[in-house]
């Protein structure tokens, strides 16, 4: 039987090879300018296409037969033969692979993945068979993550069902959609809030009813239970609409009143965009993670925070591990008399000073970096490069920060219209522990012959960087000149071991190329591992939170 199957498969493979050659020949002939296209030829090609479809169906049947044969083997574990403990673990892994809609504003998610994100799958698991339903409904931790899309007609019913199935476990609640009518939502929040461990509200419209939702949540939360709070305004708003919260609704007391302080002072992580509590709120005390983000298009539209206010917040959270800051930091009268002493943040591991849609501001960097004194822990830094007339690594304030920090991962967000040669020599001296380097929107277009500037060209000096220890070099959205890029890396004493391209365009002799083998050949003998990721692959590195979308959600 096995020999007969093997002979049949080999005959099929040989026949397919002949058929592919014949099809390619027909295609090539049809492309010739002098080929005579007749009705008879078109009819025959249509019949051939129908025959191919029929073959595909038969291949599908053959695949099904082989799968059934495998399932009857005693050496293969069938999913329904697995014990509940293992099958339940598989359920958890499957849920972990499902995208949460809190990534809905991630530009790297395509429409198909976004639509799937609205269809969380615990219910789907329970609809497969009676055993799966019994098992899924008996595992409370499958149901403690509750996504509510207020635009879906049955989401509130599903939310009540999940809350009941979660038993007494704490809840992770994420809400998105229109907030035009929030009466039913507020009733559910009032019942769920005492068990909320994390609460995420993504505001997608201009209605002020989100204040009522927040007030309901805070009034009913249990102090010390709610640890992670995210208020993320997704819709565009003008300067007057980016405000510090004073009133949550017309009947509520001041947001900074004692009523909510027991809730705020117990928070561990706070992620905000376009909606912020007052800077003196207890919400900013004792945090391990703080995101103050914005999507305003100009510096003038940003909400203002003074250096004194920012220092007070940093001093109130000395155990910060993650800090993302995208606000307008300005001087006040006390700051003019002299900058305060840098705040010690010994646990700081992630610092993101990049902006979402504005040109970088040197003033912002000069105001913020002197305030920070990271400890010896490895630091991941994301920062915007400056415009074409300035070089970030030449700025004294940047050099001082790199020197007193242990930056092991650096993401430099560039303006692709500006070309700046990467100074590995200087970077190896400023950040000797740098191991992962990400270049975002970098252009490898060569300088014009009439280039004039204070920064010396690399061909005029040594850029071999013998002390550089960069292990991974990631290029995101970059325009890569293969000759220039490979030469720069080849001249290094220690080129990056791994070179990763993601969503890049490539030039060879000023002509675009899409040949992966040609691209890899350009770096042959330079980098040990050259990876050209698919366009729809997740943004690498996998553990680097994207600054374009939501931060990591608990």
C-alpha positions as CSV (number, residue, x, y, z in Angstrom):
1,X,0.0,0.0,0.0
2,X,2.8,2.5,0.9
3,X,4.7,1.7,-2.3
4,X,1.6,2.2,-4.4
5,X,1.0,5.6,-2.7
6,X,4.6,6.6,-3.2
7,X,4.6,5.6,-6.9
8,X,1.3,7.5,-7.4
9,X,2.8,10.6,-5.8
10,X,6.0,10.5,-7.8
11,X,4.0,10.2,-11.0
12,X,1.9,13.1,-9.9
13,X,5.0,15.3,-9.2
14,X,6.5,14.5,-12.6
15,X,3.2,15.2,-14.3
16,X,2.9,18.5,-12.5
17,X,6.4,19.5,-13.6
18,X,5.5,18.8,-17.2
19,X,2.2,20.6,-16.8
20,X,3.9,23.7,-15.4
21,X,6.3,23.9,-18.2
22,X,3.4,23.6,-20.7
23,X,1.4,26.3,-19.0
24,X,4.5,28.6,-18.9
25,X,5.0,28.0,-22.6
26,X,1.4,29.0,-23.4
27,X,1.8,32.1,-21.3
28,X,5.0,33.2,-23.1
29,X,3.4,32.6,-26.5
30,X,0.3,34.6,-25.6
31,X,2.5,37.6,-24.6
32,X,4.2,37.8,-28.0
33,X,3.0,40.8,-30.1
34,X,2.4,38.6,-33.2
35,X,0.5,35.9,-31.4
36,X,-2.9,35.3,-33.0
37,X,-5.6,35.3,-30.3
38,X,-8.7,33.4,-31.5
39,X,-12.0,32.5,-30.0
40,X,-11.0,28.8,-30.0
41,X,-7.8,29.6,-28.0
42,X,-9.8,31.6,-25.4
43,X,-12.3,28.8,-25.0
44,X,-9.6,26.3,-24.6
45,X,-7.9,28.4,-21.9
46,X,-11.2,28.7,-20.0
47,X,-11.7,24.9,-20.2
48,X,-8.1,24.5,-18.9
49,X,-8.8,26.8,-16.0
50,X,-11.9,24.8,-15.1
51,X,-9.8,21.6,-15.2
52,X,-7.3,23.2,-12.8
53,X,-10.0,24.0,-10.3
54,X,-11.3,20.4,-10.5
55,X,-7.7,19.2,-9.8
56,X,-7.5,21.5,-6.8
57,X,-10.7,19.9,-5.4
58,X,-9.3,16.4,-5.9
59,X,-6.0,17.5,-4.2
60,X,-8.1,18.7,-1.3
61,X,-9.9,15.4,-1.0
62,X,-6.5,13.6,-1.1
63,X,-5.3,15.9,1.7
64,X,-8.4,15.1,3.8
65,X,-7.9,11.3,3.3
66,X,-4.3,11.5,4.4
67,X,-5.3,13.6,7.4
68,X,-7.9,11.1,8.4
69,X,-5.3,8.3,8.1
70,X,-2.9,10.3,10.4
71,X,-5.7,10.8,13.0
72,X,-6.1,7.0,13.3
73,X,-2.5,6.5,14.2
74,X,-1.8,5.6,17.8
75,X,1.4,7.6,17.6
76,X,-0.3,10.9,17.0
77,X,-2.1,12.7,19.8
78,X,-5.6,13.9,18.6
79,X,-6.8,17.1,20.2
80,X,-9.9,15.5,21.6
81,X,-7.7,12.8,23.1
82,X,-5.8,15.3,25.2
83,X,-6.6,15.6,28.9
84,X,-8.4,18.7,30.1
85,X,-5.3,20.2,31.6
86,X,-3.4,20.2,28.3
87,X,-6.4,21.2,26.2
88,X,-7.1,24.1,28.6
89,X,-3.5,25.3,28.3
90,X,-3.9,25.2,24.5
91,X,-7.0,27.4,24.9
92,X,-4.9,29.9,26.9
93,X,-2.2,30.0,24.2
94,X,-4.8,30.5,21.5
95,X,-6.3,33.4,23.3
96,X,-2.8,34.9,23.7
97,X,-2.3,34.9,19.9
98,X,-5.6,36.8,19.4
99,X,-5.1,40.6,18.8
100,X,-6.8,42.8,21.3
101,X,-8.7,45.7,19.9
102,X,-6.5,48.0,22.0
103,X,-4.1,47.7,19.1
104,X,-6.8,49.0,16.7
105,X,-4.9,52.2,16.1
106,X,-1.7,50.3,15.3
107,X,-0.8,51.2,11.7
108,X,0.9,47.9,11.3
109,X,-2.4,46.0,11.7
110,X,-4.2,45.4,8.5
111,X,-8.0,45.6,8.2
112,X,-8.5,41.8,8.4
113,X,-6.6,41.6,11.7
114,X,-8.5,44.6,13.0
115,X,-11.8,42.9,12.2
116,X,-10.7,39.7,13.9
117,X,-9.7,41.8,17.0
118,X,-13.4,42.6,17.5
119,X,-14.3,38.9,17.7
120,X,-12.5,37.6,20.7
121,X,-12.6,33.8,20.7
122,X,-13.5,32.3,24.1
123,X,-17.1,32.1,22.9
124,X,-15.9,30.4,19.7
125,X,-14.1,27.8,21.6
126,X,-17.2,27.0,23.6
127,X,-19.2,26.5,20.3
128,X,-17.0,23.7,18.9
129,X,-18.5,20.7,20.8
130,X,-20.1,19.9,24.2
131,X,-16.7,18.9,25.7
132,X,-15.0,22.1,24.6
133,X,-17.9,24.2,25.9
134,X,-17.8,22.4,29.3
135,X,-14.1,22.9,29.6
136,X,-14.1,26.5,28.4
137,X,-16.9,27.5,30.8
138,X,-15.1,25.8,33.7
139,X,-11.9,27.9,33.2
140,X,-12.6,31.4,34.8
141,X,-9.3,32.9,33.6
142,X,-10.4,32.5,30.0
143,X,-13.1,35.1,30.5
144,X,-11.4,37.7,32.7
145,X,-10.2,39.8,29.6
146,X,-13.4,41.6,28.6
147,X,-13.3,43.7,25.4
148,X,-16.4,45.8,24.8
149,X,-17.1,47.4,21.4
150,X,-20.0,49.7,22.1
151,X,-20.9,49.7,18.4
152,X,-21.7,46.0,18.5
153,X,-25.3,45.2,19.3
154,X,-24.6,42.2,21.6
155,X,-21.5,43.3,23.3
156,X,-23.1,44.2,26.6
157,X,-24.8,40.8,26.8
158,X,-21.4,39.2,26.2
159,X,-19.8,41.4,28.8
160,X,-22.2,40.3,31.5
161,X,-21.7,36.6,30.5
162,X,-17.9,36.9,30.6
163,X,-18.0,38.6,34.0
164,X,-20.1,35.8,35.4
165,X,-17.9,33.1,33.9
166,X,-14.8,34.8,35.3
167,X,-16.0,33.9,38.8
168,X,-14.2,36.0,41.4
169,X,-11.1,36.7,39.3
170,X,-10.0,40.2,38.7
171,X,-11.0,41.7,35.3
172,X,-9.1,43.4,32.5
173,X,-11.7,45.7,30.8
174,X,-11.1,47.4,27.5
175,X,-13.7,49.7,25.9
176,X,-13.8,51.1,22.4
177,X,-16.6,52.5,20.2
178,X,-19.1,55.3,20.2
179,X,-20.0,56.8,23.6
180,X,-23.1,58.6,22.4
181,X,-25.4,56.6,24.8
182,X,-23.6,55.3,27.8
183,X,-26.4,54.4,30.2
184,X,-26.2,50.6,29.7
185,X,-22.4,50.8,29.7
186,X,-22.3,52.7,33.0
187,X,-24.6,50.1,34.6
188,X,-22.3,47.3,33.6
189,X,-19.2,49.3,34.7
190,X,-20.7,50.0,38.1
191,X,-21.1,46.2,38.7
192,X,-17.7,45.3,37.3
193,X,-15.6,48.1,38.6
194,X,-14.9,46.6,42.1
195,X,-13.1,43.7,40.4
196,X,-11.2,45.7,37.7
197,X,-7.5,45.2,37.7
198,X,-7.0,47.2,34.5
199,X,-9.3,49.6,32.7
200,X,-8.7,50.9,29.2
201,X,-11.0,53.5,27.5
202,X,-10.3,54.3,23.9
203,X,-12.2,57.5,23.0
204,X,-13.1,57.5,19.3
205,X,-15.6,60.5,19.1
206,X,-15.9,64.0,20.3
207,X,-18.7,63.4,22.8
208,X,-17.9,64.4,26.4
209,X,-19.8,61.3,27.7
210,X,-16.4,59.7,28.4
211,X,-16.3,61.8,31.5
212,X,-19.4,60.0,32.8
213,X,-17.9,56.6,32.0
214,X,-14.7,57.5,33.9
215,X,-16.7,58.9,36.9
216,X,-18.7,55.7,37.1
217,X,-15.5,53.6,37.0
218,X,-13.7,55.6,39.7
219,X,-16.6,55.8,42.0
220,X,-17.1,52.1,42.0
221,X,-13.4,50.9,41.9
222,X,-11.8,49.2,44.9
223,X,-8.6,51.1,46.1
224,X,-5.6,48.9,45.4
225,X,-7.4,46.6,43.0
226,X,-7.3,48.9,40.0
227,X,-3.6,49.1,39.0
228,X,-3.5,49.9,35.3
229,X,-5.4,52.8,33.8
230,X,-5.4,53.8,30.1
231,X,-7.3,56.8,28.7
232,X,-6.5,57.0,25.0
233,X,-8.2,59.7,22.9
234,X,-8.0,58.5,19.3
235,X,-10.0,61.3,17.6
236,X,-8.3,64.5,16.4
237,X,-8.8,67.4,18.7
238,X,-7.9,71.1,18.8
239,X,-5.8,72.8,21.5
240,X,-8.9,73.8,23.5
241,X,-10.1,70.2,23.6
242,X,-6.8,68.8,24.9
243,X,-7.4,69.6,28.6
244,X,-6.6,68.6,32.0
245,X,-9.7,66.9,33.5
246,X,-11.4,69.2,36.0
247,X,-14.9,67.8,36.0
248,X,-15.9,64.3,35.0
249,X,-19.5,65.3,34.6
250,X,-21.7,68.2,35.7
251,X,-22.6,66.4,39.0
252,X,-19.2,65.1,39.9
253,X,-16.8,66.8,42.3
254,X,-13.4,68.0,41.2
255,X,-11.3,65.2,39.6
256,X,-8.6,65.9,42.1
257,X,-10.9,65.8,45.1
258,X,-10.4,63.4,48.0
259,X,-13.2,61.1,46.6
260,X,-10.9,59.6,44.0
261,X,-7.5,60.0,45.6
262,X,-7.6,56.5,47.2
263,X,-8.0,55.0,43.7
264,X,-5.3,57.2,42.1
265,X,-2.6,56.7,44.6
266,X,-2.7,52.9,44.2
267,X,-2.2,53.0,40.4
268,X,1.0,51.3,39.1
269,X,0.7,52.3,35.4
270,X,-0.9,55.3,33.8
271,X,-1.2,55.7,30.0
272,X,-2.8,58.9,28.7
273,X,-3.3,60.7,25.4
274,X,-5.2,64.0,25.0
275,X,-6.9,63.6,28.4
276,X,-4.9,64.1,31.6
277,X,-5.6,64.6,35.3
278,X,-4.2,67.7,36.9
279,X,-0.4,67.5,37.3
280,X,-0.8,67.7,41.1
281,X,-3.1,64.6,41.2
282,X,-2.2,61.5,43.2
283,X,-2.6,59.6,39.9
284,X,1.1,60.5,39.1
285,X,2.5,59.1,42.4
286,X,4.2,55.8,42.9
287,X,4.0,54.7,39.2
288,X,6.2,52.1,37.5
289,X,4.9,53.1,34.0
290,X,3.8,56.5,32.7
291,X,2.8,57.5,29.2
292,X,1.9,61.1,28.5
293,X,1.2,61.0,24.8
294,X,-0.2,63.4,22.2
295,X,-1.1,63.4,18.5
296,X,-1.1,67.1,17.9
297,X,0.5,68.2,14.7
298,X,2.4,71.2,16.0
299,X,4.3,72.2,19.2
300,X,1.9,75.2,19.7
301,X,-1.1,72.8,20.1
302,X,0.6,70.6,22.8
303,X,-0.6,70.8,26.3
304,X,2.0,72.6,28.5
305,X,3.7,71.2,31.5
306,X,6.4,73.2,33.3
307,X,9.8,71.8,34.2
308,X,8.9,72.2,37.9
309,X,5.6,70.2,37.4
310,X,7.4,67.4,35.5
311,X,10.2,67.2,38.2
312,X,7.5,66.9,40.9
313,X,5.9,64.0,39.0
314,X,9.2,62.2,38.4
315,X,10.1,62.7,42.1
316,X,6.8,61.2,43.1
317,X,7.5,58.0,41.1
318,X,11.1,57.2,41.7
319,X,10.5,53.5,40.7
320,X,9.5,54.3,37.1
321,X,10.5,51.6,34.7
322,X,8.8,53.0,31.6
323,X,8.5,56.7,30.7
324,X,7.0,58.1,27.5
325,X,6.7,61.8,27.2
326,X,5.2,63.8,24.3
327,X,4.1,67.1,25.8
328,X,5.4,70.6,25.6
329,X,7.8,71.1,28.5
330,X,8.4,74.7,29.2
331,X,10.3,76.8,31.7
332,X,8.7,78.7,34.6
333,X,10.2,81.4,36.7
334,X,11.8,79.0,39.1
335,X,13.4,77.1,36.1
336,X,14.9,80.3,34.7
337,X,17.0,80.7,37.9
338,X,18.7,77.3,37.1
339,X,17.8,73.8,36.2
340,X,16.9,71.5,39.1
341,X,19.0,68.5,40.1
342,X,18.4,65.5,37.8
343,X,15.9,63.0,39.3
344,X,17.4,59.6,40.1
345,X,15.4,56.9,38.3
346,X,17.4,53.8,39.1
347,X,14.8,51.4,37.7
348,X,14.2,53.2,34.4
349,X,14.4,50.6,31.5
350,X,12.4,52.3,28.7
351,X,12.5,56.0,27.7
352,X,10.5,57.2,24.7
353,X,10.7,60.9,23.7
354,X,9.6,60.5,20.1
355,X,6.7,62.5,18.7
356,X,3.9,61.0,16.7
357,X,3.4,63.5,13.9
358,X,5.5,66.6,14.5
359,X,9.0,67.7,13.6
360,X,11.4,67.2,16.5
361,X,12.2,70.0,18.8
362,X,15.7,70.5,20.2
363,X,14.2,72.7,22.9
364,X,12.2,69.8,24.2
365,X,15.2,67.6,24.4
366,X,17.2,70.3,26.2
367,X,14.4,70.6,28.7
368,X,13.8,66.9,29.4
369,X,17.1,65.1,29.2
370,X,18.8,67.1,32.0
371,X,16.0,66.2,34.3
372,X,16.7,62.4,34.0
373,X,19.4,60.4,35.8
374,X,18.9,56.7,34.9
375,X,20.6,54.0,37.0
376,X,22.8,51.3,35.7
377,X,20.0,49.1,34.3
378,X,20.0,48.5,30.5
379,X,18.0,51.4,29.0
380,X,15.9,51.3,25.8
381,X,15.8,54.8,24.3
382,X,13.5,56.0,21.5
383,X,14.2,59.5,20.2
384,X,13.7,61.7,17.1
385,X,16.7,62.8,15.1
386,X,16.9,66.6,14.5
387,X,16.4,68.4,11.2
388,X,19.0,68.4,8.4
389,X,21.0,71.3,9.9
390,X,21.6,69.6,13.3
391,X,22.9,66.2,14.4
392,X,21.4,64.7,17.5
393,X,24.6,63.0,18.7
394,X,26.6,66.3,18.4
395,X,24.3,68.1,20.9
396,X,25.9,68.5,24.3
397,X,22.8,67.6,26.2
398,X,22.4,64.3,24.3
399,X,26.0,63.4,24.7
400,X,25.8,64.1,28.4
401,X,22.7,61.9,28.8
402,X,24.2,59.0,26.8
403,X,27.4,59.2,28.9
404,X,25.6,58.9,32.2
405,X,23.2,56.2,31.0
406,X,23.5,52.6,30.1
407,X,21.8,52.7,26.7
408,X,21.8,49.2,25.2
409,X,18.9,49.6,22.8
410,X,18.4,52.8,20.7
411,X,15.7,53.7,18.2
412,X,16.4,56.8,16.1
413,X,13.4,58.1,14.2
414,X,14.6,60.1,11.2
415,X,13.2,62.4,8.6
416,X,13.6,60.4,5.4
417,X,14.2,63.6,3.4
418,X,17.5,64.2,5.2
419,X,20.5,62.0,4.7
420,X,23.0,61.8,7.6
421,X,25.8,59.3,7.7
422,X,25.6,57.2,10.9
423,X,28.5,58.0,13.2
424,X,29.3,54.5,14.6
425,X,32.6,55.8,16.0
426,X,31.1,58.5,18.1
427,X,28.1,56.3,19.2
428,X,30.5,53.6,20.3
429,X,32.2,56.1,22.6
430,X,28.9,57.7,23.9
431,X,27.0,54.4,24.3
432,X,29.6,51.6,24.6
433,X,27.0,49.0,25.7
434,X,24.7,49.6,22.7
435,X,23.7,46.2,21.3
436,X,20.5,46.9,19.3
437,X,20.2,49.8,17.0
438,X,16.9,50.7,15.1
439,X,16.9,53.2,12.3
440,X,13.4,54.3,11.4
441,X,12.6,56.2,8.1
442,X,16.3,56.6,7.4
443,X,17.4,57.4,3.8
444,X,20.7,56.2,2.4
445,X,20.7,58.7,-0.4
446,X,24.2,60.0,-0.9
447,X,25.2,63.6,-0.3
448,X,25.2,65.9,-3.3
449,X,28.6,67.1,-4.5
450,X,27.9,70.6,-3.3
451,X,27.2,69.5,0.3
452,X,28.3,72.1,2.8
453,X,28.2,71.5,6.5
454,X,30.1,71.4,9.7
455,X,29.9,67.7,10.1
456,X,32.8,65.9,8.3
457,X,32.1,63.2,5.7
458,X,33.1,59.7,6.6
459,X,35.4,59.3,3.7
460,X,37.4,62.1,5.3
461,X,37.9,60.4,8.6
462,X,38.0,57.0,10.3
463,X,34.6,55.4,11.1
464,X,35.7,51.9,11.8
465,X,34.5,52.1,15.4
466,X,36.6,49.3,16.9
467,X,34.7,49.6,20.2
468,X,31.3,49.2,18.6
469,X,29.4,46.1,19.8
470,X,26.1,46.5,18.0
471,X,24.7,43.0,17.6
472,X,21.4,43.8,15.8
473,X,20.8,46.6,13.3
474,X,17.1,47.0,12.4
475,X,16.2,49.2,9.4
476,X,12.5,50.3,9.4
477,X,10.9,52.1,6.4
478,X,14.4,52.9,5.1
479,X,15.5,53.8,1.6
480,X,18.6,51.6,1.4
481,X,21.3,52.1,-1.2
482,X,22.9,48.7,-1.3
483,X,26.4,49.9,-2.2
484,X,26.6,52.7,0.3
485,X,25.0,50.7,3.2
486,X,27.1,47.6,2.7
487,X,30.3,49.7,2.4
488,X,29.6,51.6,5.6
489,X,29.0,48.3,7.5
490,X,31.9,46.6,5.9
491,X,34.3,49.3,7.0
492,X,33.3,48.6,10.7
493,X,35.8,46.5,12.6
494,X,32.8,44.7,14.1
495,X,29.8,44.9,11.7
496,X,26.4,44.0,13.2
497,X,26.0,40.3,13.4
498,X,22.3,40.4,12.4
499,X,20.9,42.9,9.8
500,X,17.1,43.1,9.7
501,X,15.1,44.9,6.9
502,X,11.4,45.7,7.5
503,X,9.3,47.6,5.0
504,X,12.4,49.0,3.2
505,X,13.0,50.0,-0.4
506,X,16.3,49.1,-2.0
507,X,18.4,50.9,-4.7
508,X,21.1,49.3,-6.8
509,X,22.9,51.7,-9.1
510,X,20.1,54.2,-8.4
511,X,17.5,51.7,-9.7
512,X,15.0,50.0,-7.5
513,X,15.5,46.3,-6.9
514,X,13.2,43.7,-5.4
515,X,15.5,40.7,-5.7
516,X,16.1,39.3,-2.3
517,X,19.1,37.3,-3.4
518,X,20.7,40.4,-4.8
519,X,20.0,42.2,-1.6
520,X,21.6,39.4,0.5
521,X,24.5,39.2,-1.9
522,X,25.3,42.9,-1.3
523,X,25.9,42.1,2.4
524,X,27.7,38.8,1.9
525,X,30.8,38.6,4.1
526,X,29.6,41.7,6.0
527,X,26.8,40.4,8.3
528,X,26.3,36.8,9.4
529,X,22.5,36.9,9.2
530,X,20.6,39.1,6.8
531,X,16.8,39.0,7.3
532,X,14.3,40.6,4.9
533,X,11.0,40.4,6.6
534,X,7.7,40.2,4.9
535,X,5.8,43.5,4.5
536,X,3.0,42.3,6.8
537,X,5.3,40.9,9.5
538,X,5.0,42.4,13.0
539,X,7.2,45.4,13.7
540,X,10.6,44.2,14.9
541,X,12.0,43.8,17.5
542,X,9.0,41.9,18.9
543,X,9.5,43.2,22.4
544,X,9.8,46.9,21.4
545,X,6.5,48.7,22.0
546,X,5.5,50.7,19.0
547,X,5.4,54.4,19.6
548,X,2.9,54.8,16.7
549,X,0.1,52.9,18.5
550,X,-1.1,51.9,21.9
551,X,1.5,51.0,24.5
552,X,1.5,47.5,25.9
553,X,-1.8,46.7,27.5
554,X,-2.2,44.6,30.7
